[in-house]
Amino acid sequence: MSPATLLIALAACSTPAPEAPVLGPGGSAGPGSPLAGLDPVRIGWQTTWATQGQLAQILARTMLLQEQGMEPALVGFTYGGPLNEGALAGEVDVVLTADQPAIMLCAKSPDWAIVGRLMYNRVGTFVPLDSPAQSMADLAGKTVAIPYGAAAQRETLWALREAGLDPASDVTAVNLGIQEQVALVGAGAKDGRWGSIDAGSAWDPTFAELEHSAAVRVLDQGVVTSVVVMHRDYLTAHPGADERFLAALGEAYAAYRSHPEQADAWFVEAAGVQFDPAVLALAASVEPNLELGGPISTRLSEGDLAGMERAAAFMLEAGLLKQPADLRAMVAQPGESAQPAVQEDAQGDQGQVGHGQP
């Protein structure tokens, strides 16, 4: 799509997209549907997850997917757990999610395949502004609030290990959700602690909101690979659907970086939550596809896959997986798409995303 066409599409789609028709079994439009000739695709997205949210809204409110022969219908979920449940219940054809929920979904059902990279997103460990802790090593003997089962959990535990601590014995980890942590921070700290909590762990945009508002001091930051997952039956019924979807996603990135204010406005409207534009910019700052003039890629690099293999190993260790996960088998093979979902790293360590990467 040319820049001029993209501008027209964005300008013409400033109102919400029309409601998608009810899809029949297998995700196909019923007889006489006005969408006949296009492949309906139900996209499971997470309604308050930044960067992913902007991309999902661009795909829904422009003609980018229609130009690839696909008619999108967004299906919103609060976070990765309910989204996985919806996927297993047959409510969606495509899932936009982080690596850990994606691995869990593919481990539960081999009917799902990881077909490409969605984005990179930040997670981090933080303390009160007046905390005496200046590094992760200073958390020895402290209590750390962690949202169990999330990528933030493994990133915080990895950071503790890299600092020379044993997370099982040198710190006290307690399971505390994101909203509960936000409430603690909002209540204020005393003597360098939030009640009995010395440090917290979260992901963007909550992490970015806390950082931007100067409510916390960041001790460590990691970057997680998030992915696009597609049902294998959908791939079979709609040949090339993964390639077409990823092509539209690449165009969505071009639209996002050219018109960030519009993309942010659509996301905020759909999410029903007010985010400061600086918070959304901070959340998006680790995504190379949003660098003006830079290349756009929705392929998984070998570095991405290595990071996901490490995530799977953590999930097995933490008891989230019952048996080792074969990441290579979870990624769509070349015979299922025009090109493999995995590419060689082309820009140094850029694809080596995981704990400690910028």
matplotlib code that plots the C-alpha trace (Angstrom):
import matplotlib.pyplot as plt

x = [0.0, 1.4, 1.7, -1.1, -3.4, -2.5, -3.3, -6.7, -7.5, -6.6, -8.6, -11.6, -11.6, -11.8, -15.0, -15.3, -15.4, -18.9, -19.9, -18.7, -21.2, -21.7, -19.4, -20.4, -18.4, -14.8, -14.8, -16.5, -19.2, -22.7, -24.6, -25.4, -22.9, -21.8, -18.3, -18.4, -15.0, -13.0, -11.7, -13.3, -10.7, -11.5, -8.6, -8.2, -6.6, -6.0, -7.9, -5.6, -2.2, -0.4, 1.4, -0.5, -3.7, -2.7, -1.9, -5.1, -7.2, -5.3, -6.1, -9.7, -10.3, -8.4, -8.6, -5.2, -6.5, -9.2, -6.5, -5.0, -8.3, -9.3, -12.2, -11.3, -13.4, -11.8, -12.6, -11.4, -10.0, -8.7, -5.3, -3.6, -5.3, -8.9, -7.6, -6.2, -9.5, -11.3, -8.9, -9.3, -13.1, -13.0, -13.8, -10.9, -8.7, -5.8, -4.3, -2.1, -0.2, 3.1, 5.5, 4.5, 0.7, 1.5, 3.7, 1.0, -1.7, 0.4, 1.4, -2.3, -3.4, -1.1, -3.9, -2.3, 0.9, 3.1, 3.4, 5.3, 6.5, 3.9, 6.1, 8.6, 7.3, 8.9, 8.6, 10.5, 11.3, 10.8, 11.0, 9.7, 11.5, 13.0, 14.0, 17.6, 17.9, 20.0, 20.4, 18.8, 21.5, 20.2, 16.9, 18.5, 16.3, 13.5, 9.9, 9.1, 5.6, 5.4, 2.4, 2.8, 2.5, 3.3, 6.5, 7.3, 7.7, 10.5, 12.2, 12.4, 13.6, 16.2, 17.4, 17.8, 19.8, 22.1, 22.7, 24.0, 20.9, 18.9, 15.2, 14.1, 16.1, 17.5, 14.2, 10.6, 8.4, 4.7, 2.0, 0.4, -1.5, -0.9, -3.9, -3.1, 0.5, -0.9, -3.1, -0.1, 2.0, -1.0, -1.4, 2.2, 5.4, 6.8, 10.4, 11.2, 8.4, 4.8, 3.4, 5.2, 6.4, 9.9, 9.7, 7.2, 7.2, 5.0, 4.7, 3.7, 1.6, 1.3, 5.1, 5.4, 2.7, 4.4, 7.8, 6.5, 4.6, 7.8, 5.9, 8.6, 12.3, 13.3, 15.9, 15.8, 14.1, 13.7, 12.1, 9.7, 8.9, 5.2, 3.8, 1.0, -0.6, -3.0, -5.2, -3.8, -7.2, -7.6, -4.3, -5.5, -8.8, -7.3, -4.0, -1.4, -3.4, -0.4, 1.6, -1.3, -1.9, 1.7, 1.8, -1.1, 0.6, 3.7, 1.5, -0.1, 3.3, 4.0, 0.7, 1.4, 4.8, 3.5, 0.4, 1.1, -1.4, -4.3, -3.2, -3.0, -6.4, -8.0, -6.5, -7.5, -11.0, -11.3, -9.6, -11.8, -8.7, -6.9, -3.2, -0.8, 0.7, 4.2, 3.3, 2.3, 5.4, 7.5, 5.8, 6.5, 10.1, 11.6, 9.9, 12.3, 9.5, 8.4, 11.7, 11.1, 13.0, 14.0, 13.0, 9.8, 9.8, 7.2, 9.5, 10.8, 14.6, 16.7, 17.4, 13.6, 13.2, 16.1, 14.5, 11.2, 13.0, 14.4, 10.9, 9.6, 12.4, 11.3, 7.7, 8.7, 10.8, 7.9, 5.4, 3.4, 4.2, 3.8, 6.5, 9.2, 7.9, 9.4, 9.4, 10.5, 7.4, 5.2, 6.3, 4.5, 6.7, 7.6, 5.1, 2.3, 3.2, 5.0, 8.0, 9.2, 8.2, 11.8, 14.5, 18.2, 19.2, 20.0, 20.8, 23.4, 21.8, 18.5, 16.8, 18.3, 15.5, 15.1, 16.2, 18.6, 18.1, 17.3]
y = [0.0, 3.4, 6.2, 8.1, 5.2, 4.5, 8.1, 7.9, 4.6, 6.0, 9.2, 7.3, 4.9, 7.4, 5.8, 2.3, -0.6, -2.0, -5.0, -8.3, -10.9, -14.0, -16.7, -20.2, -23.4, -23.2, -19.4, -19.2, -16.7, -18.0, -18.3, -15.0, -13.1, -9.7, -10.8, -13.7, -13.8, -12.8, -15.1, -14.2, -14.2, -13.9, -12.2, -12.7, -9.6, -8.2, -5.0, -3.1, -4.4, -1.5, -1.7, -4.9, -2.9, -0.2, -2.8, -4.7, -1.5, -0.6, -4.0, -3.7, -0.1, 0.0, -2.1, -3.7, -7.2, -6.9, -6.1, -9.5, -11.2, -11.4, -9.9, -9.2, -9.5, -8.6, -10.7, -8.9, -10.6, -9.1, -10.9, -14.1, -16.6, -16.0, -15.6, -19.1, -20.4, -18.7, -20.2, -23.7, -23.2, -22.3, -18.7, -17.3, -18.2, -16.0, -15.2, -12.1, -13.0, -13.1, -16.0, -17.8, -18.0, -19.0, -21.9, -22.9, -22.9, -24.9, -27.3, -27.9, -28.3, -29.1, -27.6, -24.2, -22.9, -19.9, -18.2, -15.0, -12.2, -9.8, -7.4, -7.0, -5.7, -4.7, -6.2, -5.0, -5.1, -2.0, -0.6, 2.4, 5.7, 5.7, 2.0, 1.4, -1.2, 0.0, -3.3, -6.7, -8.0, -5.7, -7.6, -10.4, -11.1, -9.0, -9.7, -9.4, -9.3, -11.2, -12.0, -15.8, -17.5, -14.3, -13.5, -10.9, -13.7, -15.4, -12.1, -11.1, -14.5, -14.6, -11.1, -12.3, -15.3, -13.1, -10.9, -14.0, -14.7, -17.9, -16.9, -19.9, -19.1, -15.6, -13.8, -14.3, -14.3, -13.7, -14.0, -10.7, -9.5, -6.4, -4.5, -5.4, -4.1, -0.8, -0.4, -0.9, 1.7, 4.1, 3.7, 5.0, 3.6, 3.9, 3.3, 2.0, -0.6, -0.9, -2.6, -5.9, -5.7, -4.5, -4.8, -5.5, -7.0, -5.9, -5.5, -2.6, -0.6, -0.8, -0.9, 2.1, 4.0, 3.4, 4.4, 7.5, 8.8, 8.5, 6.4, 3.7, 3.3, 0.6, -2.0, -4.2, -4.3, -7.2, -7.6, -10.4, -11.7, -11.7, -13.7, -14.4, -17.8, -19.3, -22.5, -25.1, -25.9, -22.3, -22.5, -25.6, -24.1, -20.8, -21.4, -18.7, -17.1, -16.8, -15.0, -12.7, -11.9, -11.1, -8.9, -6.9, -6.7, -5.3, -2.6, -1.9, -1.2, 1.2, 3.0, 3.0, 4.6, 7.1, 8.1, 7.2, 9.7, 8.2, 4.7, 5.6, 7.3, 4.2, 2.0, 4.2, 4.4, 0.6, -0.1, 2.3, 3.3, 6.7, 6.3, 9.2, 9.3, 9.3, 6.0, 4.4, 5.8, 4.3, 0.9, 1.0, 2.2, -1.4, -2.3, -1.9, -1.9, 1.5, 3.2, 5.6, 4.6, 1.3, -2.2, -3.9, -7.6, -9.9, -12.9, -14.7, -14.7, -17.5, -15.3, -14.9, -18.7, -19.2, -16.9, -18.7, -22.0, -20.6, -19.5, -23.0, -24.4, -22.0, -23.0, -26.7, -25.9, -23.8, -26.6, -24.7, -27.4, -31.1, -32.1, -30.4, -28.2, -28.6, -25.0, -25.9, -28.1, -25.3, -22.9, -23.3, -25.3, -24.1, -26.6, -24.8, -21.3, -19.7, -18.9, -20.2, -18.3, -18.3, -16.3, -15.9, -12.9, -10.1, -7.2, -8.4, -9.1, -7.4, -10.8, -12.0, -10.7, -11.7, -10.6, -7.7, -6.7, -3.1]
z = [0.0, -0.9, 1.7, 0.0, 0.1, 3.7, 4.7, 2.9, 4.7, 8.1, 7.5, 6.2, 9.1, 12.0, 13.2, 14.7, 12.2, 11.5, 13.5, 12.0, 11.1, 13.2, 11.8, 11.2, 12.1, 11.1, 10.9, 7.5, 6.6, 6.2, 2.9, 1.4, 3.7, 2.3, 3.1, 0.6, -1.2, 1.8, 4.5, 7.8, 10.6, 14.3, 16.1, 19.8, 21.3, 24.8, 25.4, 27.6, 26.4, 24.7, 21.3, 20.6, 21.1, 18.6, 16.0, 16.5, 16.1, 12.9, 11.5, 12.5, 11.3, 8.0, 4.9, 5.4, 6.0, 3.4, 0.9, 1.8, 1.2, 5.0, 6.9, 10.5, 13.6, 16.9, 20.0, 23.1, 26.3, 29.5, 29.4, 28.2, 30.4, 29.3, 25.7, 25.8, 27.2, 24.3, 21.8, 23.2, 23.1, 19.3, 19.7, 17.7, 14.7, 15.6, 19.0, 19.8, 22.9, 24.8, 24.6, 27.8, 27.1, 23.5, 24.7, 27.2, 24.4, 22.0, 24.7, 25.6, 21.9, 18.9, 16.8, 17.3, 15.7, 16.3, 12.9, 13.5, 15.8, 17.1, 19.1, 21.9, 25.2, 28.5, 31.9, 35.0, 38.7, 40.8, 44.3, 46.3, 45.6, 49.1, 49.1, 50.1, 47.3, 44.5, 42.6, 42.4, 44.7, 47.4, 47.5, 49.5, 52.5, 51.0, 49.9, 46.2, 44.8, 41.5, 39.3, 39.1, 35.7, 33.8, 31.9, 34.5, 37.0, 35.1, 34.2, 37.9, 39.0, 36.2, 37.3, 40.8, 39.7, 37.5, 40.6, 42.4, 44.5, 44.9, 44.4, 46.4, 49.5, 49.3, 48.8, 49.7, 46.5, 47.0, 44.3, 43.8, 40.7, 38.7, 40.0, 43.6, 43.1, 41.6, 44.7, 47.0, 45.2, 45.2, 49.0, 49.4, 50.8, 54.3, 55.3, 51.8, 51.7, 50.5, 53.6, 53.8, 50.2, 49.2, 45.4, 42.7, 39.2, 36.2, 32.5, 30.2, 30.1, 33.9, 34.3, 32.0, 33.9, 37.2, 35.8, 34.0, 37.0, 39.1, 41.6, 41.6, 40.9, 38.4, 39.4, 36.3, 32.9, 30.5, 27.1, 26.1, 22.6, 21.8, 19.0, 16.5, 16.9, 14.3, 14.4, 12.0, 10.7, 9.7, 7.9, 6.0, 5.1, 4.0, 2.3, 2.9, 5.7, 7.9, 5.2, 4.4, 8.0, 8.7, 5.6, 6.9, 10.3, 8.7, 7.0, 10.4, 11.8, 9.0, 9.7, 13.5, 13.2, 10.7, 12.7, 16.3, 17.7, 15.7, 16.6, 20.3, 20.2, 18.7, 21.3, 24.2, 22.9, 22.5, 25.9, 27.8, 29.8, 29.7, 29.1, 28.9, 25.4, 27.0, 28.7, 25.4, 23.8, 26.6, 26.2, 22.4, 22.7, 22.6, 19.3, 16.4, 13.8, 15.1, 14.3, 11.5, 8.4, 9.7, 8.3, 9.4, 10.2, 11.7, 11.5, 14.5, 14.7, 16.0, 19.0, 19.6, 19.5, 21.8, 24.3, 24.0, 24.6, 27.8, 28.7, 28.2, 30.4, 33.1, 32.7, 33.1, 36.2, 37.7, 37.1, 34.5, 31.9, 32.5, 30.0, 28.0, 25.1, 21.6, 20.5, 16.9, 16.6, 17.8, 15.0, 11.7, 9.3, 5.8, 4.2, 6.0, 4.7, 1.8, 4.0, 7.3, 10.4, 11.7, 10.1, 10.7, 12.9, 10.4, 12.7, 15.2, 18.6, 17.9, 17.7, 21.0, 23.1, 26.7, 30.1, 30.1, 26.4, 25.7]

ax = plt.figure().add_subplot(projection="3d")
ax.plot(x, y, z, "-o")
ax.set_aspect("equal")
plt.show()
